[in-house]
């Protein structure tokens, strides 16, 4: 057969450059959906093992002369094919995983995850909340190739990770990075720590030191790296280049829009989804306020699983099903005077948002401030009714985890709770780690009946499932459904023996009605990727349009 064009490897940019007749290019673009659709005589395809296999397959029908890089193409193709075959075997229900020696043995499905991660060298583990992702991360440390290891987590989970490592592998030396200037890592018995534990905000400062030390990385709650404009993201990308193994842990890797997945995967398996433009052309729709959405979340989720880029098991899959979870949306009253108090500022911002003559920059700035003012005013407007609802639950014998966002709202709740009956304690963004731990202990041992938590301060927190609490209340909501899943997961996780009820207390004023709508749409993105076989209703358009909230606010004022 004749050659239809030529192909060469651009080693500087790690790309395959292909030139061929236009009809061959058209067929090539059917295989590689990420390529530009308009006619070109030259295309560039990122050099990944998966692309090597696809290119080799394509050339069985349309041979191309390989000017440079034939050996690299063959090596990449064979490596990918061999890896997928081994991982397919491990994913088989009849696979017998290795036993990883720990003080507390791992469950079978956890051993499978460790095997797959060590085989692949990188993995996003998206198992359900509370089924033991932390144990999988620790289990990987039984392979000496992963040590010394770096664990990056939220600040309130640093010592929880240290406790878990000491429980499962007491022979390992751990070190939690302290505040202050960079210092030399401590040595014990003539060597540095086996596992260094730090939080996301420190990695930019410590990147140079850690890059020369680590052999593996565990990103706990890896959704923290979804924003590629942050310093922690840039530091994470640099650290990954030095690691032999990288494990990302999160039951909710998508907090908002499916397009965040590219950034997350770049900190776990760089290049696995191709170049950014390839990912967007192949999987994504147009942008809304710079937010990129996945066109077909179930298809993308299936691709991640079949490529073994992500491993996700539900509680049902691993035989760790809990009692039922009920999500209840409960309409409550509100005090519109709280919104009226902010009326002057809110009015002016709303008018900017609905004015067709306002510039994009003006609308962007006004939208952020309008969102902030409306959410706070909404939280205050319903705060008294939220406190009354929680008091009733406590009077009926329930312990309650109450989630909110604004300090002023917390203060209003505290003022209205019964100090003797509720004895509320706080676990929010302003308490020190020691105070948070004291609040957690007071709630677990029964000294407190109400634990007030910030929506974004509790991801990964363990132990509340043993407190006797089976009730979660959302006094304020977040724009991200992933946040709610994480929050409910503090109580609804392995070890919970009672049915759990999560109450979403919603008023008809302010931004609550719009948040409920937006959360439903975003959940389609998240659930479609995590659970491709789940059936979804009609797709909705994207969404968090503060102009709609502003328009609704101004119309209600007229009436």
C-alpha positions, 0 to 999 in steps of 0.5 A, a space after each residue: 500500500 502506498 503512503 498517504 502522507 508523513 508523520 514525525 515526532 517533534 521532541 521539543 514539544 512532544 507532539 506528532 506532526 502529520 501532513 497528508 492529503 485533505 481526505 486523509 486528514 478528514 478521516 484522521 479527525 474522525 479518530 482524534 476528535 480533539 483536532 480542529 475541524 476546518 481543513 488543514 494539511 498539517 495537524 499536531 497530536 500530543 505524544 501520549 501512549 494512548 495516542 501512539 496506539 491510536 496512530 499505529 492502528 490508524 496507519 494499518 488502513 492509511 499508512 504514513 511515512 514516519 520521518 522521525 520517531 518510529 521507535 517512540 511510536 512503537 514503544 508508546 503503543 506497546 506500553 499502553 496496550 500492555 498496561 491496559 491489559 494488566 489493569 483490565 485484569 485487575 478490574 475483573 471481579 474475579 481478580 485476587 489482589 495482593 495483600 499489603 502488610 498493614 497493622 489493620 488489613 485493607 479490605 479486598 476492594 482497597 487492595 485492588 485500588 492499591 494494585 491498580 495505582 502502583 501498576 499505573 503509577 498514577 490514578 484518580 480514586 473517586 470512591 464514594 465518601 467514607 469507604 476508605 480512600 485514605 486507607 488506600 493512600 496509606 496502603 500504597 506506602 507498603 511499596 518502598 518505591 513510593 517512599 518518601 511520600 508527600 501527603 497534601 490535604 486540608 489544614 484541618 486534616 493534617 493530624 487526622 492523616 498523621 493519626 491514620 498513618 500511625 494506626 495503619 503503619 506505625 513503623 513509618 516516621 511522619 512529619 507535619 510541616 510547621 508554620 513559619 520559614 522553610 527549614 530542613 526536614 528533621 531526621 530520625 535514625 539517620 534519615 528524613 521522614 517517610 511521609 511528609 504531610 502538609 496543606 495546599 497553601 504551603 506547597 508553593 513555598 515548599 515546592 523546591 525543597 519537596 521536589 528533591 525529596 519526594 518519590 510519591 504524592 497523595 493529593 487528598 481532596 484533589 478538587 482543591 487543584 481545579 483552578 489553574 490560575 492559583 499558586 498551589 496549582 502551579 506548585 502542584 504541576 511542578 511537583 508532579 514532574 518529580 514524582 514516580 507515583 501520584 494518587 488523587 483522592 476525591 469523591 467529588 472531583 467536580 465541584 462546579 463544571 466538568 471542564 475542571 477535570 482537565 486541571 485536576 488530571 494534569 496534577 495526577 497524570 499530565 498529558 493523559 487528556 492531551 493538550 488543553 485545546 484537544 480536551 476542549 474540542 473533544 469533550 466540552 461545549 462553549 464557555 459561560 463566564 470562562 466556565 467550561 462544561 462537558 457535553 456528554 458527562 456519562 461518555 466522558 466518565 466511561 472513557 476515564 474508567 475504560 482508560 483506567 485514569 479514574 477508579 470509582 466504586 460506589 458503596 453498593 459496588 464494594 458491599 459497604 452500603 449504608 442505611 438510607 440517605 434522604 435529601 429533603 428540601 424544606 421551605 421556610 419563612 424569611 425576614 425580608 427586612 434583612 434584604 431591605 437593609 442592604 437594599 441601596 447597594 443591592 439595587 445599584 449592583 442589580 441595575 448594572 447587571 441587567 443594563 445592556 449598556 454595562 461593560 463586561 468588566 462592570 458586570 463581572 465586578 458587580 456580579 461577584 459583589 451582588 452574589 456576596 451581598 445577596 447570599 449574606 442577606 439571604 442567610 440573615 433573612 432566614 437565620 431565625 427560622 433556621 435556628 428555630 428548626 434546629 431547636 425543634 430537632 434537638 428537642 426531639 432528641 436529635 444531634 445536628 450538624 448545621 452548615 453555613 457560610 457567613 460569620 454574621 449568620 453563625 452569630 445570629 444562630 448562636 444567639 437563638 440556640 438554647 445554650 443548655 440544651 444545644 450547647 453549640 460548638 463551632 468548626 468553621 474557617 476562623 477556629 484554630 486546629 486545636 479549637 476545631 479538634 475540641 469542637 469535634 470531640 465535644 460533639 462526638 462525646 455528647 457534650 454538644 448537640 449542635 456542631 456548626 460547620 462552614 460549608 468549605 471547612 469539613 471535607 475529609 473530616 472523619 469520626 462524626 458518624 460515630 457521634 450518634 448524629 444522623 441529621 444534617 441541616 443546610 442553613 445556607 447553601 453553596 453554589 457547588 453540589 460537590 460541597 454538599 456531598 462532602 458535607 453530608 459525607 461527614 455523617 453519612 459514611 462508613 460506620 453510620 448505623 442509622 438512616 441519615 436525613 439532610 435538610 436543605 432549608 430554602 426561603 423564597 426570597 434572595 438567591 435561594 430559588 436560583 441556587 436550587 436550580 443551579 445546583 441541579 444543573 451542576 449535579 448533572 455534570 458531576 454525577 454524569 462523570 462519576 456514574 456514567 450508567 446513571 440515567 439523567 433527565 433532559 440537559 439544561 443550559 449553564 447557568 449561574 447567571 447573576 443577571 437572572 437573580 438581579 432581574 428577579 430581585 428587581 421584579 419582586 420589588 416592583 410587586 
